[in-house]
Amino acid sequence: MNKWFKSLSTTLLAVILLFGVTACDDTTVRSPSYGSSYYQPYDYYYYPQSRIYLNISTGYYFYPYKNRWRKVRSLPRSYHLDRRDRVKIRIKSKDRPYARHSEHRKKYVPRRYNRDQRYYRDKNKYKNRTKVKVKSTYDYYYYPGSRVYYNAKSGYYYYPGRKSWKRTKRVPKNYRLNHKERVKVKVKSRDKPYLNHSVHRARYVPRNNYNKNKVIKRSVFNRKVKDYEKGGM
């Protein structure tokens, strides 16, 4: 019984060694049926709209720049890729996926509806939002004693005439404006600050005719000087 078991184990060992040697001898790589030479295909994502290739395994982008192609890790900010528009293709070359770009460009036409949907979405992004009306106001200087408005930005004065308000670059000579009594007001109208003149007149009271008194005192002083020069004093 022991002899029979030893002979059987020896036979099995010989068969195993024979297959192992045969397998080691057969090291040749057979060419595939679709070509004469063996090659490893590389998977890429191609974006027809932007004409860009992306190597899935390495993460490199290939994009056209002037008369040549560039290979980069990150695209310029001007490029916006849409994943819905990309297609997966297999290319022989690892570093030159654009070698057959003319064929890919004809085969994979950009999906125009994606662009239209994106444009429609961006255009109507704020359509349903409530619009907040911003009230514009304009700054004016108001002289209560003379009832004159002045726009410092445009340089125009507004003063009351006989029948309507006047708008000029200079006020008449009979108006004497005192900058110490002026107040800054905000009005809604750009060219008609006098629309709320009744409110301004009631709120900003003149300071006891400061301008008029000042002019009178000056005229009296000048008259005394003239009399002194003539020898009347």
C-alpha positions in Angstrom: 0.0 0.0 0.0 2.8 2.4 0.8 4.6 1.6 -2.4 1.5 2.3 -4.4 1.0 5.7 -2.7 4.6 6.7 -3.2 4.4 5.9 -6.9 1.2 7.9 -7.3 2.7 10.9 -5.6 5.8 10.7 -7.7 3.7 10.6 -10.9 1.6 13.7 -9.8 4.8 15.6 -9.0 6.3 14.9 -12.4 3.1 16.0 -14.2 3.1 19.3 -12.2 6.7 20.0 -13.0 6.1 19.3 -16.7 3.3 21.8 -16.9 5.3 24.4 -15.0 8.2 24.1 -17.4 5.9 24.3 -20.4 4.3 27.5 -19.1 7.6 29.1 -18.4 8.8 28.5 -22.0 5.7 30.2 -23.5 6.5 33.9 -22.8 5.6 35.4 -26.2 2.8 38.0 -26.4 0.4 37.4 -29.2 -0.8 40.3 -31.2 -4.6 41.0 -31.1 -6.7 40.1 -34.0 -7.5 43.8 -34.9 -4.0 44.9 -35.7 -0.5 43.8 -36.5 1.1 45.4 -33.5 0.1 45.5 -29.9 -0.9 48.8 -28.2 -2.5 49.9 -25.0 -5.6 52.2 -25.5 -6.0 55.3 -23.3 -9.4 56.6 -22.2 -10.1 60.3 -22.7 -13.0 62.7 -22.1 -13.6 64.9 -25.1 -15.6 68.1 -24.8 -16.9 69.0 -28.3 -18.1 72.5 -27.3 -14.7 73.5 -26.0 -12.6 71.1 -28.1 -10.7 69.9 -25.1 -9.3 66.4 -24.2 -9.0 65.1 -20.6 -6.8 62.1 -19.9 -8.8 60.2 -17.2 -5.8 58.3 -15.8 -3.3 61.2 -15.6 -5.7 64.2 -15.2 -4.0 66.3 -17.9 -6.0 68.6 -20.2 -5.2 69.2 -23.9 -6.6 72.4 -25.4 -5.9 74.4 -28.6 -3.9 77.6 -28.2 -3.2 79.6 -31.4 -1.5 77.2 -33.8 -0.6 74.4 -31.3 -1.9 72.3 -28.5 -1.1 72.8 -24.8 -0.9 70.2 -22.0 -1.8 71.5 -18.6 -3.1 70.3 -15.2 -5.7 73.1 -14.9 -7.4 75.0 -17.6 -7.5 78.8 -17.9 -10.4 80.6 -16.3 -12.0 81.4 -19.6 -12.9 77.8 -20.2 -16.1 76.4 -18.6 -16.7 72.7 -19.2 -20.1 71.0 -19.0 -20.0 67.4 -18.0 -23.2 66.7 -19.8 -21.6 67.6 -23.1 -18.5 65.3 -22.8 -18.0 61.9 -24.5 -15.7 59.1 -23.6 -13.3 57.9 -26.4 -10.3 55.6 -26.7 -7.1 56.8 -28.3 -3.9 55.1 -29.1 -1.6 57.9 -28.2 -1.0 58.8 -24.6 0.4 62.4 -25.1 -1.3 63.3 -28.5 -5.0 62.8 -28.3 -5.5 65.6 -30.8 -3.8 63.7 -33.6 -7.3 62.8 -35.0 -9.1 65.9 -33.8 -10.6 66.6 -37.2 -12.4 63.2 -37.1 -13.6 63.7 -33.6 -14.8 67.2 -34.4 -17.0 65.8 -37.2 -18.2 62.8 -35.3 -19.1 64.5 -32.0 -21.1 67.6 -32.7 -21.6 70.1 -29.8 -24.9 69.7 -28.1 -26.5 73.1 -28.7 -29.5 72.5 -26.4 -27.2 72.4 -23.4 -25.9 75.8 -24.2 -29.4 77.1 -24.7 -30.6 75.7 -21.4 -27.6 77.2 -19.6 -28.3 80.6 -21.2 -31.9 80.4 -20.3 -31.1 79.5 -16.7 -28.6 82.3 -16.3 -31.0 84.8 -18.0 -33.9 84.0 -15.7 -31.9 83.5 -12.5 -33.3 86.6 -10.8 -36.6 86.7 -12.6 -38.7 85.5 -9.6 -37.0 87.7 -7.1 -38.8 90.7 -5.7 -37.4 94.0 -7.0 -36.4 96.5 -4.3 -36.9 100.1 -5.4 -34.1 102.3 -4.3 -35.2 105.9 -3.7 -32.7 108.3 -5.2 -32.1 111.6 -3.5 -30.0 114.7 -4.5 -28.1 117.0 -2.3 -28.8 120.7 -2.3 -27.8 123.7 -0.2 -30.7 125.8 0.9 -30.5 129.4 2.1 -33.5 130.2 4.3 -32.9 134.0 4.3 -32.9 134.2 0.5 -35.0 131.1 -0.3 -32.4 129.9 -2.7 -31.3 126.4 -3.6 -27.9 125.6 -4.8 -26.7 122.3 -6.4 -22.9 122.0 -5.7 -22.5 119.3 -8.3 -24.0 121.1 -11.3 -23.4 124.6 -10.0 -26.9 125.9 -10.6 -28.9 128.2 -8.4 -32.7 128.0 -8.0 -34.5 131.1 -6.8 -38.2 132.2 -6.9 -39.2 134.6 -9.7 -42.4 136.5 -10.2 -44.4 133.6 -11.6 -42.0 130.6 -11.5 -38.7 129.5 -10.2 -35.5 130.5 -12.1 -32.5 128.3 -12.8 -29.2 130.2 -13.4 -25.5 129.8 -12.8 -25.4 133.1 -10.9 -28.0 134.7 -8.6 -29.0 138.3 -9.2 -27.1 141.1 -7.6 -29.8 141.9 -5.1 -29.4 138.4 -3.5 -26.7 138.2 -0.8 -26.1 134.6 0.3 -24.6 133.8 3.6 -22.8 130.5 3.7 -23.0 130.3 7.5 -26.8 130.0 7.5 -27.1 127.5 4.6 -28.3 124.0 5.4 -27.9 120.8 3.4 -31.1 119.2 2.3 -32.0 116.0 0.3 -34.7 116.3 -2.4 -36.2 113.6 -4.6 -36.2 115.7 -7.8 -32.9 116.3 -9.5 -33.9 119.6 -11.3 -36.8 120.8 -9.1 -35.6 121.1 -5.5 -38.3 123.7 -4.8 -41.2 121.1 -5.0 -41.0 120.8 -1.2 -40.2 124.4 -0.5 -43.1 124.9 1.8 -41.7 122.1 4.0 -38.2 123.6 3.9 -39.5 127.1 4.6 -41.3 125.9 7.7 -38.5 123.8 9.0 -35.5 126.1 8.4 -36.3 129.6 9.7 -34.0 132.5 8.7 -31.6 133.7 11.3 -33.0 137.2 12.0 -32.1 138.6 8.6 -28.4 138.2 9.3 -27.4 139.1 5.8 -29.5 142.3 5.7 -28.1 143.6 9.1 -24.6 142.9 8.1 -24.9 144.8 4.8 -26.5 147.8 6.7 -23.7 148.0 9.2 -21.1 147.9 6.5 -22.7 150.7 4.5 -22.9 152.9 7.6 -19.2 152.3 8.4 -18.2 153.2 4.8 -20.3 156.4 5.0 -18.5 157.4 8.2 -15.1 156.9 6.6 -16.1 159.0 3.6 -17.3 161.8 5.9 -14.1 161.7 7.9 -12.0 162.0 4.7 -14.0 165.0 3.7 -13.5 166.6 7.1 -17.0 166.3 8.2 -16.2 164.5 11.4 
